Amino acid sequence: MSKVQRVALLSNPQSAGSIAELPRIRAFCAEHPHVFHYEVEEAGQVGAAMRSIARIRPALLAINGGKTTVEAALTELARLSPVLPPVAVIADGKVDALRRLLERAA
């Protein structure tokens, strides 16, 4: 039996595509304890989020947010660590896309 790998999910609920899907994403994460879900409401909070995410050393980082959130997350993560985990952007906060990513990471 394979060990379940830690996955980090950074969500920006203010992103237009994410708002409608956020309740489903929260429910999905609650059912999957190996998913570390961190929500920010503005790009200025991404630094603190990425410091928390870097501490858990995820096997995969999924980003649920717009261009500004993605850019801020990647910039901060690169500043924190020379070795980056694989990164995936969840288009419009789609839970099915997150589910597929988790299946591949397992």
Residue pairs with C-beta under 8 A, 6 or more apart in sequence:
2 106
4 34
4 106
5 34
5 58
5 59
5 60
5 105
5 106
6 34
6 36
6 56
6 57
6 58
6 59
7 34
7 35
7 36
7 58
7 59
7 60
7 61
7 62
7 101
7 102
7 105
8 35
8 36
8 38
8 53
8 56
8 58
8 60
8 61
8 62
8 85
9 25
9 29
9 35
9 36
9 37
9 38
9 61
9 62
9 63
9 64
9 90
9 98
10 38
10 39
10 40
10 46
10 49
10 50
10 53
10 61
10 62
10 63
10 64
10 65
10 69
10 73
11 18
11 22
11 25
11 37
11 38
11 39
11 40
11 64
11 65
11 93
12 18
12 39
12 40
12 41
12 42
12 64
12 65
12 66
12 69
13 19
13 22
13 39
13 41
14 41
14 42
15 64
15 65
15 66
15 69
15 93
16 66
17 66
17 91
17 92
17 93
18 25
18 64
18 65
18 92
18 93
19 93
20 93
21 92
21 93
21 94
21 95
22 93
24 95
25 37
25 64
25 93
25 95
25 98
26 37
28 35
28 95
28 98
28 99
29 35
29 37
32 102
35 102
36 53
36 56
36 58
38 49
38 52
38 53
40 46
40 49
40 65
40 69
43 68
43 69
43 72
46 69
46 72
46 73
46 76
47 72
47 76
49 73
50 73
50 76
50 77
50 80
51 76
51 80
53 61
53 77
54 77
54 80
54 81
57 85
58 85
59 85
59 86
59 105
60 85
60 86
60 87
60 88
60 101
60 105
61 73
61 77
61 84
61 85
61 86
61 87
61 88
62 87
62 88
62 89
62 90
62 98
62 101
63 69
63 70
63 73
63 87
63 88
63 89
63 90
64 89
64 90
64 93
64 98
65 73
70 89
74 84
74 87
77 84
77 87
78 84
88 101
90 97
90 98
90 101
91 97
